[in-house]
Amino acid sequence: MQAWKLAAGMAVAASTATAGGIERTAQSVAPIFEDGNYFEFSVGSVQPEITGSVAGTASGNMAADYTQVGFAYKHQFSEKLSFALIYDQPYGADVAYPSGTGYSFAGATAELNTSALTGVLRYKVNDNFSVHGGLRYQTMEAAIAIPVLAGNIAGYEAVGESDGATGYLVGVAYEIPDIALRVALTYNSSIKHENVTTESAGFGAISIPSTVTEINAPQSVNLDFQTGIAKDTLLFGGVRWVDWSEFDITPTLFTTGVSPGSSLVAYDNDTYTYNIGVGRRFTENFAASVSMSYEASQGGISSNLGPTDGKFGVTIGGRYTMDNVTISGGINYTWIGDANTNALAPPAAATLIQSDFNDNSAIGVGLRVGVTF
């Protein structure tokens, strides 16, 4: 039933800068379901445009472009037992407010980078049921510089050194191969990072000894499905829940001296991301798909380091097969939900009011090459 292998290869461009929290991938374990031995490499580029204003002063585009890479290797040990090794970059942030705009966060920068290596074992109980599980090793590092804050001290900087930590995943899948049906449920545990953090404020005038900042990458659940609905036509989609309400970054100097009692980054609500799409094989070698993703707006006040709230995206993809090689590509356009943040009103920068971020979007393109052997 190779004609049904559509969904996994054609959502390659679906990730954007606007998934819940700082999420950039859905931590998919799809390679474990490929036939035989399999290897894939993927690369994607995202160009977000996120701008806001306060009292008529525009922020400029505060979201930098970024690139994602990933790979996966799957080995079939026997008819029932298989293993996959998956590399991705699940979370990230690239904030760069332009300088000289008069906006209260002008010149602020922030960067967060993660890399994850996941090992997954799958055991087929019978033709319909299988279970899978494994371990995920993840590294995280971060840095931030904010010239002006609505707090006691301006000129705040922090660097969180890279830290590695381990989590786990478990899941179950149900399949009916004759109709290309598969429903897979996967739980990803939280991963606790302890980043050694160096902080200063007052443009270097105030500093404290390095401390440890605890950052919990959130737990999540993926429910993915696909099913044939007509000859050479596949319906696919899924729901992803992420426990963002438990995510918090609170460096010591920031919460004790710069902005007392506050978190540097925190989210009030969990997120649910919904995806649905249709793929169709047009020839023996070529198939195409269109899919949509949706994340509801939460309301309230967003962080100036992530001034987005919800999204709606459309992805168009194609997949070409040559013998045992598949080449998949896609393009995604996402409408980013409007958000409000707290900012200082110009020109005196003494009054805290709400800024408006609206009419924003992101474009993503991606390419994946897979080889079955």
C-alpha positions in Angstrom: 0.0 0.0 0.0 2.8 2.4 -0.8 0.3 4.7 -2.6 -1.0 5.7 0.8 2.4 7.0 2.2 1.4 10.6 1.6 1.0 12.4 4.9 4.4 12.0 6.5 6.3 13.6 3.6 4.1 16.5 2.6 3.7 18.6 5.8 7.4 19.4 5.8 6.8 23.2 5.7 4.0 23.3 8.3 6.1 24.5 11.2 6.1 28.3 11.7 7.2 30.9 14.2 3.8 31.0 15.8 3.0 27.6 17.3 2.1 27.7 21.0 4.8 29.1 23.3 8.2 28.7 21.7 7.4 25.5 19.8 8.9 24.8 16.4 8.2 21.1 15.8 5.5 18.8 16.9 8.0 16.1 18.2 6.6 13.7 15.6 7.5 10.0 15.7 6.2 9.4 12.2 9.4 7.8 10.9 8.8 4.7 13.1 5.8 3.8 10.9 7.8 3.8 7.6 8.2 0.4 5.9 11.5 -1.5 6.1 14.8 0.4 6.7 14.5 4.1 6.1 16.5 7.4 6.3 15.4 10.9 5.9 16.8 14.4 6.0 14.8 17.6 6.1 15.5 21.4 6.1 13.1 24.3 6.3 13.2 28.1 6.4 10.7 30.4 8.1 10.3 34.1 7.6 7.9 35.7 10.1 6.7 39.3 10.0 5.6 40.4 13.5 5.2 44.1 14.1 3.3 46.2 16.7 2.9 49.7 17.9 2.2 51.7 21.1 0.8 55.3 21.0 1.6 55.5 17.3 5.2 54.4 17.6 5.9 51.2 15.6 8.1 48.4 16.8 9.4 47.2 13.4 9.7 43.5 12.7 10.8 41.9 15.9 11.0 38.3 14.7 14.1 37.1 12.9 14.1 34.5 10.1 15.3 31.0 11.1 16.2 27.6 9.6 15.3 24.2 10.9 17.0 20.9 10.1 16.2 17.3 11.1 17.0 13.7 10.3 15.7 10.3 11.1 16.9 6.7 10.7 14.5 3.7 11.1 15.7 0.1 11.3 13.4 -2.9 11.0 14.8 -5.6 13.3 12.1 -8.2 12.6 8.5 -8.3 11.5 7.3 -7.1 14.9 10.2 -5.0 16.3 11.6 -1.7 14.9 13.7 1.2 16.1 14.0 4.9 15.0 16.5 7.6 15.9 15.1 11.1 15.3 16.8 14.5 15.5 14.9 17.7 15.6 15.0 21.3 17.1 11.7 21.3 19.0 11.8 24.8 20.7 13.4 28.1 19.7 13.2 31.9 19.7 14.9 34.6 17.7 13.8 38.0 18.9 15.5 41.2 17.5 13.6 44.5 17.9 15.1 47.1 15.5 17.0 49.9 17.2 16.2 53.6 16.9 12.4 53.2 16.5 11.4 54.8 19.8 9.5 51.7 20.7 10.1 50.8 24.4 11.7 47.4 23.5 13.8 48.9 20.7 17.2 47.1 20.5 16.0 44.1 22.7 17.2 40.7 21.6 16.5 37.2 22.8 17.6 33.8 21.5 16.7 30.3 22.7 18.0 27.1 21.0 17.3 23.5 21.5 18.3 20.2 19.9 16.8 16.8 20.7 17.7 13.2 19.8 15.0 10.7 20.3 15.3 6.9 20.3 11.9 5.1 19.7 11.2 1.3 19.8 8.0 0.0 18.3 6.5 -3.5 18.9 3.6 -4.8 16.7 1.3 -6.8 18.9 -0.6 -8.0 15.8 -1.6 -6.6 12.4 -3.8 -3.9 14.1 -2.1 -2.9 17.4 1.3 -1.7 18.2 3.0 0.1 21.1 6.0 2.5 21.0 8.2 4.2 23.5 11.6 5.6 24.1 13.9 8.3 25.5 14.6 11.9 24.3 17.8 13.7 25.1 17.5 17.5 24.7 19.9 20.4 25.1 18.8 24.0 25.7 20.6 27.4 25.8 19.4 31.0 25.9 20.5 34.6 26.0 18.6 37.9 26.3 19.4 41.6 26.3 16.8 44.3 27.1 17.9 48.0 27.0 14.7 49.3 28.7 12.3 47.5 31.1 9.1 48.6 32.9 10.8 47.8 36.2 13.3 49.1 38.6 16.5 48.8 36.5 17.2 49.2 32.8 19.9 47.4 30.7 19.2 43.8 31.7 21.2 40.9 30.2 21.3 37.2 30.9 23.1 34.2 29.4 21.9 30.7 30.2 24.6 28.1 29.4 23.7 24.9 27.4 22.2 22.1 29.6 21.3 18.6 28.6 18.5 16.6 30.1 16.4 13.5 29.3 12.7 12.7 29.1 10.6 9.9 27.8 7.7 9.1 25.4 5.1 6.3 25.3 2.4 5.6 22.8 0.0 3.2 21.1 -1.3 2.9 17.5 -4.2 1.2 15.8 -4.0 0.3 12.1 -6.2 -1.2 9.4 -3.7 -1.5 6.5 -6.4 -2.3 3.8 -7.9 1.1 4.1 -4.7 2.9 5.1 -6.1 3.7 8.5 -3.8 4.6 11.4 -4.5 6.3 14.6 -1.5 7.0 16.9 -1.4 8.5 20.4 1.9 9.6 21.9 2.7 11.2 25.2 5.9 13.2 25.6 7.1 13.9 29.2 8.4 17.2 30.4 12.2 17.7 30.4 13.7 19.6 33.3 16.7 21.8 32.4 19.0 23.4 34.9 20.8 26.2 33.0 23.7 28.0 34.7 22.8 31.6 34.3 24.9 34.8 34.3 22.9 38.0 34.8 23.7 41.7 34.9 21.6 44.9 35.0 22.1 48.7 34.8 24.2 48.1 31.7 26.7 46.0 33.7 26.7 48.1 36.9 24.9 45.3 38.8 25.7 41.6 38.7 25.4 38.6 40.9 27.2 35.2 41.0 26.0 32.7 38.5 22.9 30.9 39.5 20.8 27.9 38.2 17.6 28.7 36.3 15.2 25.8 36.1 13.3 25.5 32.8 10.8 22.7 32.2 10.2 21.9 28.6 6.5 21.1 28.7 4.8 17.7 28.5 2.6 17.2 25.5 0.3 14.7 23.8 0.0 14.0 20.0 -3.1 12.3 18.5 -2.4 11.7 14.8 -4.6 9.9 12.2 -4.8 9.0 8.6 -7.3 7.0 6.5 -8.1 6.4 2.9 -11.4 8.0 1.8 -11.3 7.2 -1.9 -9.0 5.6 -4.4 -5.5 7.2 -4.1 -6.9 9.8 -1.7 -5.9 10.1 2.0 -7.4 12.2 4.8 -4.9 13.0 7.6 -4.6 15.2 10.6 -4.2 15.4 14.3 -4.5 17.3 17.6 -1.5 18.4 19.8 -1.9 19.5 23.4 1.1 21.2 25.1 1.2 22.0 28.8 2.5 25.6 28.4 0.8 26.8 31.6 3.6 25.0 33.5 6.4 26.7 31.5 8.3 29.4 33.3 11.7 31.1 33.0 12.6 33.1 36.1 16.3 34.0 36.5 17.3 35.1 40.0 18.4 38.8 39.4 15.4 39.4 37.1 12.8 38.4 39.6 14.5 39.8 42.7 15.8 43.1 41.5 14.9 44.0 37.9 11.2 43.2 37.9 10.4 41.9 41.4 8.1 38.9 41.6 7.9 38.6 37.8 8.8 35.9 35.4 11.0 36.6 32.4 8.8 34.3 30.2 5.6 32.5 31.3 2.4 31.4 29.7 -1.1 31.4 31.3 -2.7 28.8 29.1 -2.1 25.4 27.5 -2.4 25.2 23.7 -4.3 22.9 21.4 -3.2 22.8 17.8 -5.4 21.2 15.2 -4.4 20.0 11.8 -6.3 18.4 8.9 -5.5 17.8 5.3 -6.1 15.8 2.1 -3.4 14.0 0.0 -3.9 12.5 -3.4 -1.8 10.5 -5.7 -2.1 11.8 -9.3 0.4 9.4 -11.0 2.5 6.4 -9.9 5.3 8.9 -9.0 3.6 12.1 -7.9 1.3 13.0 -5.1 0.2 16.3 -3.6 -1.6 17.6 -0.5 -3.2 20.6 1.1 -3.6 21.0 4.9 -4.8 23.5 7.4 -3.7 24.2 11.0 -5.4 26.1 13.7 -4.6 27.3 17.2 -7.1 29.3 19.2 -6.5 32.8 20.6 -6.1 32.8 24.4 -6.7 36.6 25.0 -5.0 38.5 27.8 -1.6 40.1 27.7 1.3 38.5 25.8 5.0 38.8 26.4 7.0 41.4 24.3 9.4 38.4 23.7 6.5 36.5 22.0 3.7 38.9 20.9 1.5 36.4 19.2 -1.8 34.8 20.1 -3.2 31.9 18.0 -2.8 31.2 14.4 -4.4 29.8 11.2 -2.1 28.3 8.5 -2.4 26.6 5.1 0.3 24.2 3.7 0.5 23.0 0.1 2.9 20.1 -0.5 4.1 17.7 -3.2 5.9 14.4 -3.1 7.8 12.7 -6.0 9.0 9.1 -5.8 11.9 7.6 -7.8 12.4 3.9 -7.1 13.3 3.9 -3.4 13.8 7.7 -3.0 11.1 10.2 -2.2 11.5 14.0 -2.5 8.9 16.1 -0.6 8.5 19.8 -0.5 6.0 22.3 0.7 5.1 25.9 1.4 3.2 27.2 4.4 1.5 30.6 5.0 0.3 31.4 8.5 -1.9 34.2 9.7 -0.7 35.1 13.1 -3.3 36.0 15.8 -3.4 39.6 17.1 -1.9 40.2 20.6 -1.5 42.9 23.2 1.6 43.5 25.3 2.6 45.9 28.1 4.9 48.6 26.8 6.1 52.1 27.9 4.5 55.0 26.1 6.8 57.4 24.3 8.2 60.0 24.5 8.8 60.1 28.2 8.7 56.2 28.5 7.2 56.5 32.0 3.7 55.2 31.6 2.9 51.5 31.1 0.1 51.0 28.4 -0.9 48.3 26.0 0.7 47.9 22.6 -1.1 46.3 19.6 0.4 43.6 17.4 -1.8 42.8 14.5 -2.0 41.8 10.8 1.1 39.6 11.1 2.1 36.5 9.2 4.8 34.0 8.5 5.9 32.1 5.4 7.7 28.7 5.7 9.2 26.5 3.0 10.7 23.1 3.4 12.3 20.1 1.7 12.6 16.4 2.8 14.5 13.6 1.1 13.7 10.0 2.2 15.4 6.7 1.2 14.0 3.2 1.8 16.4 0.3 1.7 
